[in-house]
Amino acid sequence: MKIDDKSNLSIRYAHYEKEAKTADLLTRDEWKADNKQSGVDFTGEKLSSGSFEYGGRTIKYEPSSDSYDILSKSEIKRDDISANYKRKLTDNLDFNLSASWQKTTNDIKQKEETYANFSTGMNDNFGMKYLSYYADYIGTFTEEKFKINPSLKYNYGEKSYFILGYDYKLQKSQRDFDNFLDMYKVYNLDSEKESHGAYVFNKTTVGQFEFMQGVRREWTSFDTTKNTHYYHRVLPAFVNNGYVDQGLKTNKIKKSMINDSYEAAVNYIYSDTGNVYVRAEQSFRTPAPTEFQNKSTGTGYTINDLDAETNQTFEIGMKDYLFGSVIQLNAFIGRTKGEIYYDEISHGNDWAYYNLDETQRKGIELNLSQDYGKLFFFEGVSYIDAEITENGQDTSIEGNQVPYTSKLNANIGAGVRWTDKLNSILTFNYKDGYYLDRANKYKARSHITLDLTTNYTMDNGLKLYGGINNLLNRQNFDQEALENGVQVYDPASERSFYVGFEYKF
């Protein structure tokens, strides 16, 4: 929206709602027997046996004969508002202000395996007979994000400018549970992450060369509070009416960080269609508020002490139009200190976040596109080698691949412009398998799909679309994970059809 000859304002609002039901992931035997089953346990046979430490003793527990529906239900609502204001202050000086606010609420209801003492009968657990069963897990996850970024841009030459900017970010995460595995009267986790950043960026154009430099410093603070009141049936019935009450406990973590990022690049424009560049960068990633929490069957939820990760990357690349095709090629090598790693010990039950000492990534990416009027084609392939190079706490994993990182990804597509408003696109996608653990013992399968989509855009801003996903009807997985040392699977949809519309105003 144009306010006057020197000012522009744009505002965007989006609302999103989703209701979903998910079930327990399937073992390989369950998947082979019936890949359409939900994984819901109606027999109690899927409950596991195991043990835990209590009072210096090893307590054993065994499956219950009860039957439970362990479907997880989720209701997500999200509101997103963003705005941008631009004003030309002088012929050479521009002011830019962007701001955004987002709130997401996720109401969840699910069941999770736990254990309790249901009998005072004598056995090898000194009078305690523990049975595992599915307990309710009902709560609300709320997250709010606010960002504001004012900046000044000074144009001091043709295609040359200097930017001075500031950014502020506030992220609040809250977890409140009405019923937490039959174990807690009170369970809530409040986390706040606040950051202030200041940056400068310069671009100087000299003939066919472009020189770019940037520096940014960020001050980040974290404030996390966890309140718990443990109240669970884990003792014989003749002690405290069969329950243990540990009272209200509060755990807090306050932490602050200062991190710097740098960028330097040179771009050489050697023709009307071609350029080649080199770029060196140091960047960082600070933990999200929710990443400060681990969970273990033996100790429950605990607060960790994560640090930020830092990345150093060197990249070289080019773009040109050759032999009837647009070609983009780039290669990079990077090193990360303290990479934040998510260790899923048991899917949905036990996990931990911590920093790896050092990882290294090397990669190359090639993208091509061709346009012949009504027909157009595109091809892309990328290769990334992600290796754990140092890890003092467990040197046996040095040289292994970083989990959840595919080495090879590729796509090939072809499209037809039937008219100026109607087009169809057929795309083949390939995603290489990746390891699920640091020891590189468990590996997810490769993912292959062939998808067809058709789009029709009308003059009034309405867009209609539809298509077919997974034309080959291949068995893929939306997720693969580990559960107590066993690989489990979430089968993806088979061949499916969809339609929808978008409206821009």
C-alpha positions as CSV (number, residue, x, y, z in Angstrom):
1,M,0.0,0.0,0.0
2,K,1.4,3.3,-1.1
3,I,1.0,6.0,1.6
4,D,2.6,8.9,-0.3
5,D,5.3,9.4,-2.9
6,K,8.0,8.5,-0.3
7,S,6.3,5.8,1.8
8,N,5.0,2.3,1.4
9,L,3.3,0.0,4.0
10,S,2.4,-3.7,3.7
11,I,0.5,-5.8,6.2
12,R,0.0,-9.6,6.2
13,Y,-2.2,-11.8,8.4
14,A,-2.6,-15.6,8.3
15,H,-4.6,-18.0,10.4
16,Y,-4.0,-21.7,10.5
17,E,-5.8,-24.6,12.1
18,K,-5.2,-28.3,12.1
19,E,-6.6,-31.3,13.8
20,A,-4.6,-34.5,13.7
21,K,-4.6,-38.0,15.0
22,T,-1.4,-40.1,15.1
23,A,-0.6,-43.5,16.5
24,D,2.3,-45.4,17.8
25,L,5.0,-46.2,15.2
26,L,5.2,-49.8,13.8
27,T,7.9,-52.3,14.2
28,R,9.3,-53.9,11.1
29,D,7.2,-57.1,11.7
30,E,4.0,-55.0,12.3
31,W,4.7,-53.0,9.2
32,K,5.2,-56.1,7.1
33,A,2.1,-57.8,8.5
34,D,-0.2,-54.8,7.8
35,N,1.3,-51.5,6.8
36,K,-2.2,-49.8,7.2
37,Q,-2.6,-50.6,10.8
38,S,-2.6,-47.7,13.3
39,G,-0.3,-49.1,15.8
40,V,-3.0,-48.7,18.5
41,D,-2.6,-51.3,21.2
42,F,-5.8,-53.1,22.0
43,T,-4.3,-56.2,23.5
44,G,-1.8,-54.9,26.0
45,E,0.8,-57.3,24.4
46,K,2.8,-54.4,23.0
47,L,3.6,-53.0,26.5
48,S,7.2,-53.7,27.4
49,S,8.9,-55.3,30.3
50,G,11.9,-53.6,31.9
51,S,13.5,-52.2,35.0
52,F,14.4,-49.0,36.8
53,E,16.5,-48.0,39.8
54,Y,14.8,-47.1,43.1
55,G,16.4,-46.8,46.6
56,G,19.6,-48.4,45.4
57,R,17.8,-51.5,44.0
58,T,16.8,-52.6,40.5
59,I,13.0,-52.8,40.3
60,K,11.5,-54.9,37.5
61,Y,8.2,-54.3,35.9
62,E,6.2,-56.4,33.4
63,P,3.3,-55.8,30.9
64,S,-0.2,-55.2,32.2
65,S,-3.1,-57.2,30.7
66,D,-5.2,-54.0,30.3
67,S,-6.1,-52.7,26.8
68,Y,-5.7,-49.1,25.8
69,D,-6.1,-46.9,22.8
70,I,-2.9,-44.9,22.5
71,L,-3.9,-42.6,19.7
72,S,-2.4,-39.1,20.0
73,K,-4.7,-36.2,19.3
74,S,-3.6,-32.7,18.5
75,E,-5.4,-29.4,17.8
76,I,-3.1,-26.7,16.5
77,K,-4.1,-23.0,16.0
78,R,-1.7,-20.3,14.7
79,D,-2.1,-16.6,14.2
80,D,0.6,-14.7,12.2
81,I,0.8,-11.0,11.6
82,S,3.7,-9.2,9.8
83,A,4.2,-5.7,8.6
84,N,6.8,-3.7,6.6
85,Y,7.1,0.0,6.4
86,K,9.5,1.8,3.9
87,R,10.2,5.5,3.6
88,K,12.7,7.4,1.5
89,L,14.2,10.0,3.9
90,T,16.5,11.7,1.3
91,D,17.7,10.9,-2.2
92,N,20.4,8.6,-0.7
93,L,18.9,7.5,2.6
94,D,16.1,4.9,3.1
95,F,14.4,3.8,6.3
96,N,13.0,0.3,6.6
97,L,11.0,-1.2,9.5
98,S,9.7,-4.8,9.7
99,A,7.8,-6.4,12.5
100,S,6.0,-9.7,13.1
101,W,4.1,-11.6,15.8
102,Q,3.1,-15.2,15.9
103,K,1.2,-17.3,18.4
104,T,0.8,-21.1,18.2
105,T,-1.4,-23.1,20.6
106,N,-1.3,-26.9,20.5
107,D,-3.7,-28.9,22.7
108,I,-2.6,-32.5,22.9
109,K,-4.1,-35.6,24.3
110,Q,-2.2,-38.8,24.2
111,K,-1.2,-41.9,26.2
112,E,2.3,-42.9,27.1
113,E,3.7,-46.1,28.7
114,T,4.5,-45.8,32.4
115,Y,4.5,-48.2,35.3
116,A,3.1,-48.5,38.8
117,N,2.8,-50.9,41.8
118,F,-0.7,-52.5,41.7
119,S,-0.2,-55.2,44.3
120,T,1.5,-55.9,47.6
121,G,2.1,-59.5,46.7
122,M,5.6,-60.7,47.6
123,N,8.1,-61.1,44.7
124,D,11.8,-60.4,43.9
125,N,11.0,-56.6,44.1
126,F,10.9,-56.8,47.9
127,G,7.1,-56.9,48.1
128,M,6.4,-54.7,45.0
129,K,4.8,-55.9,41.9
130,Y,5.1,-53.3,39.1
131,L,3.0,-53.4,35.9
132,S,3.4,-51.2,32.9
133,Y,0.3,-49.5,31.5
134,Y,-0.7,-46.5,29.3
135,A,-1.4,-43.3,31.2
136,D,-3.0,-40.1,30.0
137,Y,-0.9,-37.2,28.8
138,I,-3.1,-34.1,28.5
139,G,-1.7,-30.6,28.1
140,T,-1.3,-27.4,26.1
141,F,1.9,-26.1,24.4
142,T,1.9,-22.4,23.7
143,E,4.6,-20.4,21.8
144,E,4.8,-16.7,21.0
145,K,7.3,-15.0,18.8
146,F,7.8,-11.3,18.4
147,K,10.4,-9.6,16.1
148,I,11.2,-6.1,15.1
149,N,13.9,-4.9,12.8
150,P,14.5,-1.2,12.0
151,S,17.4,-0.3,9.5
152,L,18.9,2.6,7.6
153,K,20.2,2.1,4.0
154,Y,22.6,4.7,2.6
155,N,23.3,4.6,-1.1
156,Y,26.7,6.1,-1.8
157,G,27.2,5.0,-5.4
158,E,25.8,3.0,-8.3
159,K,24.8,-0.4,-6.9
160,S,26.8,0.5,-3.7
161,Y,25.2,0.9,-0.3
162,F,25.7,0.6,3.4
163,I,23.1,-0.8,5.9
164,L,23.0,-0.2,9.6
165,G,20.4,-2.2,11.5
166,Y,19.1,-3.5,14.8
167,D,16.8,-6.5,15.6
168,Y,15.0,-7.6,18.6
169,K,13.5,-11.1,19.1
170,L,11.4,-12.4,22.0
171,Q,10.3,-16.0,22.1
172,K,8.1,-17.5,24.9
173,S,7.3,-21.1,25.2
174,Q,4.9,-22.6,27.8
175,R,3.9,-26.2,28.6
176,D,1.0,-26.8,31.0
177,F,-0.4,-30.2,31.7
178,D,-3.7,-31.1,33.3
179,N,-2.8,-34.7,33.6
180,F,0.7,-35.9,33.2
181,L,1.1,-39.7,33.0
182,D,-0.9,-40.1,36.3
183,M,2.3,-38.8,38.1
184,Y,2.0,-35.1,38.5
185,K,-0.5,-32.8,40.2
186,V,1.5,-29.9,38.8
187,Y,3.7,-29.8,35.7
188,N,4.5,-26.7,33.8
189,L,7.5,-25.4,31.9
190,D,8.0,-21.7,31.1
191,S,10.8,-20.7,28.9
192,E,11.8,-17.2,27.5
193,K,14.4,-16.4,25.0
194,E,15.3,-12.7,24.3
195,S,17.9,-11.4,21.9
196,H,19.2,-8.0,20.8
197,G,21.3,-7.8,17.6
198,A,23.2,-5.0,15.9
199,Y,24.6,-5.3,12.4
200,V,26.3,-3.5,9.5
201,F,26.5,-4.6,5.9
202,N,28.3,-3.0,3.0
203,K,28.2,-3.6,-0.7
204,T,30.6,-1.8,-3.1
205,T,30.5,-2.2,-6.8
206,V,33.6,-1.5,-8.9
207,G,33.1,-2.2,-12.6
208,Q,32.2,-5.9,-12.9
209,F,33.1,-6.7,-9.3
210,E,30.9,-6.6,-6.2
211,F,32.4,-6.7,-2.8
212,M,30.3,-7.5,0.3
213,Q,31.1,-7.4,4.0
214,G,28.8,-7.9,7.0
215,V,29.2,-8.1,10.8
216,R,26.5,-8.8,13.4
217,R,26.6,-9.2,17.2
218,E,23.8,-10.8,19.2
219,W,23.2,-10.7,22.9
220,T,20.9,-13.6,24.0
221,S,19.4,-14.4,27.4
222,F,17.4,-17.4,28.5
223,D,15.1,-17.8,31.5
224,T,13.5,-21.2,32.0
225,T,11.4,-22.3,35.0
226,K,10.0,-25.8,35.6
227,N,7.5,-26.5,38.3
228,T,6.6,-30.1,39.2
229,H,4.6,-31.8,41.9
230,Y,5.3,-35.5,41.7
231,Y,2.5,-37.7,43.0
232,H,2.5,-41.2,41.7
233,R,1.4,-44.7,42.7
234,V,4.8,-46.4,43.0
235,L,4.8,-47.8,46.6
236,P,2.9,-50.6,48.3
237,A,-0.7,-49.7,49.2
238,F,0.0,-49.7,52.9
239,V,2.5,-46.8,52.6
240,N,0.9,-43.3,52.1
241,N,-2.2,-44.9,50.7
242,G,-0.1,-46.4,47.9
243,Y,1.3,-43.0,46.6
244,V,4.5,-41.1,47.0
245,D,4.2,-37.3,47.3
246,Q,7.4,-35.4,46.7
247,G,5.8,-31.9,47.0
248,L,6.3,-28.9,44.7
249,K,9.7,-28.6,43.2
250,T,11.1,-25.7,41.1
251,N,14.1,-25.9,38.7
252,K,15.4,-22.8,37.0
253,I,18.1,-22.0,34.5
254,K,19.2,-18.5,33.6
255,K,21.8,-18.1,30.9
256,S,23.2,-15.4,28.6
257,M,25.3,-15.6,25.5
258,I,27.1,-13.2,23.2
259,N,27.7,-14.4,19.6
260,D,29.2,-12.8,16.5
261,S,28.7,-13.5,12.8
262,Y,30.8,-12.3,9.9
263,E,30.5,-12.4,6.1
264,A,32.8,-11.5,3.2
265,A,32.1,-12.2,-0.4
266,V,33.3,-11.2,-3.9
267,N,31.1,-11.6,-7.0
268,Y,32.5,-11.2,-10.5
269,I,29.9,-10.5,-13.2
270,Y,31.7,-11.6,-16.4
271,S,28.8,-11.4,-18.9
272,D,25.2,-10.4,-19.2
273,T,24.2,-13.9,-18.0
274,G,27.1,-15.2,-16.0
275,N,28.7,-14.6,-12.6
276,V,31.1,-16.4,-10.3
277,Y,31.5,-15.8,-6.6
278,V,33.4,-16.8,-3.4
279,R,32.0,-16.3,0.1
280,A,33.3,-16.9,3.6
281,E,31.0,-16.8,6.6
282,Q,30.9,-17.4,10.3
283,S,27.4,-17.9,11.7
284,F,25.8,-19.3,14.9
285,R,22.7,-20.9,16.2
286,T,21.5,-20.4,19.8
287,P,19.3,-23.1,21.4
288,A,15.5,-22.8,21.2
289,P,13.8,-22.5,24.6
290,T,12.4,-26.1,24.5
291,E,15.8,-27.6,23.8
292,F,16.9,-27.0,27.4
293,Q,14.9,-30.0,28.5
294,N,15.8,-33.7,28.4
295,K,13.7,-36.7,29.3
296,S,14.7,-40.1,30.7
297,T,12.6,-43.0,32.0
298,G,14.8,-43.2,35.1
299,T,15.1,-39.5,36.0
300,G,12.1,-37.9,34.3
301,Y,12.4,-34.4,32.8
302,T,15.6,-32.5,33.5
303,I,17.1,-29.2,32.5
304,N,20.3,-29.3,30.5
305,D,23.0,-26.6,29.9
306,L,23.3,-26.2,26.1
307,D,25.6,-23.8,24.5
308,A,25.3,-22.1,21.1
309,E,26.8,-23.7,18.0
310,T,29.2,-21.8,15.7
311,N,29.7,-22.5,12.0
312,Q,32.5,-21.5,9.6
313,T,31.7,-22.0,5.9
314,F,33.6,-21.3,2.7
315,E,31.6,-21.4,-0.6
316,I,32.3,-21.0,-4.3
317,G,29.7,-20.9,-7.0
318,M,28.6,-19.7,-10.5
319,K,25.5,-19.1,-12.5
320,D,25.2,-18.8,-16.3
321,Y,23.1,-19.6,-19.3
322,L,24.9,-22.2,-21.4
323,F,23.7,-24.7,-24.1
324,G,20.1,-23.7,-23.8
325,S,20.0,-24.1,-20.0
326,V,20.3,-22.0,-16.9
327,I,23.1,-23.5,-14.8
328,Q,23.7,-22.9,-11.1
329,L,26.6,-24.7,-9.4
330,N,28.1,-24.2,-6.0
331,A,30.4,-26.1,-3.6
332,F,31.1,-25.6,0.1
333,I,33.0,-26.8,3.0
334,G,32.0,-26.0,6.6
335,R,32.9,-26.8,10.2
336,T,30.6,-26.6,13.2
337,K,31.8,-26.3,16.8
338,G,29.3,-27.4,19.5
339,E,26.6,-28.5,17.0
340,I,23.3,-28.9,18.9
341,Y,22.4,-32.6,18.6
342,Y,19.0,-34.2,19.4
343,D,19.5,-37.7,20.6
344,E,16.2,-39.7,20.4
345,I,16.8,-42.6,22.7
346,S,13.3,-43.9,22.6
347,H,10.7,-42.3,20.2
348,G,8.5,-39.9,22.1
349,N,9.7,-41.1,25.5
350,D,13.4,-40.6,26.1
351,W,15.6,-37.9,24.5
352,A,18.5,-35.6,25.2
353,Y,20.0,-32.4,23.7
354,Y,23.7,-31.7,23.9
355,N,26.6,-30.2,22.0
356,L,28.9,-32.3,19.7
357,D,32.5,-31.1,19.9
358,E,33.0,-30.7,16.1
359,T,31.3,-31.7,12.9
360,Q,32.3,-31.1,9.3
361,R,30.2,-30.8,6.1
362,K,31.3,-30.8,2.5
363,G,28.9,-30.5,-0.4
364,I,28.1,-29.7,-4.0
365,E,24.9,-28.6,-5.6
366,L,23.9,-28.4,-9.2
367,N,20.6,-27.0,-10.6
368,L,19.5,-26.8,-14.2
369,S,16.4,-25.4,-16.0
370,Q,15.3,-25.2,-19.6
371,D,12.4,-23.3,-21.1
372,Y,11.0,-24.0,-24.6
373,G,7.8,-21.9,-24.6
374,K,5.0,-24.2,-23.6
375,L,7.4,-26.9,-22.3
376,F,9.8,-26.4,-19.4
377,F,12.2,-28.7,-17.5
378,F,14.3,-28.6,-14.4
379,E,16.8,-30.8,-12.7
380,G,18.7,-30.6,-9.4
381,V,21.1,-32.7,-7.4
382,S,23.0,-32.1,-4.2
383,Y,25.6,-34.2,-2.3
384,I,26.5,-33.5,1.4
385,D,29.0,-35.4,3.4
386,A,28.3,-34.6,7.1
387,E,30.9,-36.2,9.5
388,I,31.4,-36.1,13.3
389,T,35.1,-35.2,13.4
390,E,35.6,-34.7,17.2
391,N,33.7,-35.9,20.3
392,G,35.6,-36.1,23.5
393,Q,32.9,-37.9,25.5
394,D,32.6,-40.7,23.0
395,T,35.6,-41.0,20.6
396,S,34.1,-44.1,19.0
397,I,31.7,-42.1,17.0
398,E,34.4,-39.9,15.4
399,G,34.3,-40.4,11.6
400,N,30.6,-41.4,11.6
401,Q,27.9,-39.5,9.7
402,V,25.8,-36.9,11.5
403,P,22.4,-38.4,12.0
404,Y,19.3,-37.3,10.1
405,T,21.5,-36.0,7.2
406,S,20.9,-37.4,3.7
407,K,24.0,-37.6,1.5
408,L,22.2,-37.4,-1.9
409,N,19.1,-35.5,-2.9
410,A,17.8,-35.1,-6.4
411,N,14.7,-34.0,-8.4
412,I,13.8,-34.0,-12.1
413,G,10.7,-32.2,-13.4
414,A,8.8,-31.4,-16.6
415,G,6.0,-29.0,-17.1
416,V,3.4,-27.9,-19.7
417,R,1.9,-24.4,-20.0
418,W,-1.4,-25.2,-21.5
419,T,-2.4,-21.6,-21.5
420,D,-1.1,-18.4,-19.7
421,K,-3.3,-19.4,-16.7
422,L,-3.1,-23.2,-16.7
423,N,-0.1,-25.4,-16.2
424,S,0.8,-29.0,-15.1
425,I,4.1,-30.2,-13.6
426,L,5.4,-33.7,-13.1
427,T,8.2,-34.1,-10.5
428,F,10.4,-37.0,-9.5
429,N,12.0,-36.6,-6.1
430,Y,14.7,-38.7,-4.4
431,K,16.0,-38.4,-0.9
432,D,18.8,-40.7,0.2
433,G,18.6,-42.7,3.4
434,Y,20.2,-41.3,6.6
435,Y,21.4,-42.7,9.9
436,L,19.1,-42.4,13.0
437,D,21.9,-42.7,15.6
438,R,25.4,-41.5,16.2
439,A,26.8,-45.0,16.1
440,N,25.5,-45.3,12.5
441,K,23.8,-48.7,13.4
442,Y,20.3,-47.8,12.3
443,K,19.5,-46.3,8.9
444,A,16.3,-44.9,7.4
445,R,15.2,-45.9,3.9
446,S,15.5,-43.7,0.9
447,H,12.4,-41.8,-0.1
448,I,11.2,-41.7,-3.7
449,T,8.0,-40.0,-5.1
450,L,6.6,-39.1,-8.5
451,D,4.1,-36.2,-8.1
452,L,1.7,-34.5,-10.5
453,T,0.2,-31.0,-9.9
454,T,-2.0,-28.7,-12.0
455,N,-2.5,-25.0,-11.3
456,Y,-5.1,-22.5,-12.7
457,T,-4.7,-18.8,-11.8
458,M,-7.6,-16.5,-12.4
459,D,-7.5,-12.7,-12.9
460,N,-9.2,-11.9,-9.7
461,G,-6.4,-13.4,-7.5
462,L,-8.0,-16.8,-7.1
463,K,-5.8,-19.8,-7.7
464,L,-7.1,-23.4,-8.0
465,Y,-4.8,-26.4,-7.8
466,G,-5.0,-30.1,-7.5
467,G,-2.8,-33.2,-8.1
468,I,-1.7,-36.7,-7.4
469,N,1.0,-37.5,-4.9
470,N,3.1,-40.7,-5.0
471,L,1.9,-41.7,-8.5
472,L,4.2,-44.8,-8.3
473,N,2.3,-45.9,-5.1
474,R,5.7,-46.6,-3.5
475,Q,5.9,-47.5,0.2
476,N,7.6,-44.6,1.9
477,F,7.8,-43.5,5.5
478,D,6.9,-40.1,6.9
479,Q,9.2,-40.9,9.9
480,E,11.6,-43.5,11.1
481,A,12.8,-43.6,14.6
482,L,14.2,-45.7,17.4
483,E,12.3,-47.2,20.3
484,N,14.4,-49.0,23.0
485,G,16.9,-50.1,20.4
486,V,14.3,-51.2,17.9
487,Q,13.7,-49.3,14.6
488,V,10.1,-48.2,14.2
489,Y,8.2,-46.8,11.2
490,D,5.4,-44.4,10.3
491,P,4.2,-45.4,6.8
492,A,3.5,-42.5,4.5
493,S,0.3,-42.2,2.4
494,E,0.1,-44.3,-0.7
495,R,-1.2,-42.8,-4.0
496,S,-3.4,-39.8,-3.0
497,F,-5.4,-37.1,-4.6
498,Y,-5.9,-33.5,-3.5
499,V,-7.5,-30.2,-4.5
500,G,-7.4,-26.7,-3.0
501,F,-7.5,-23.0,-3.6
502,E,-5.6,-19.8,-2.7
503,Y,-6.9,-16.2,-2.8
504,K,-4.6,-13.2,-2.8
505,F,-6.1,-9.7,-2.2
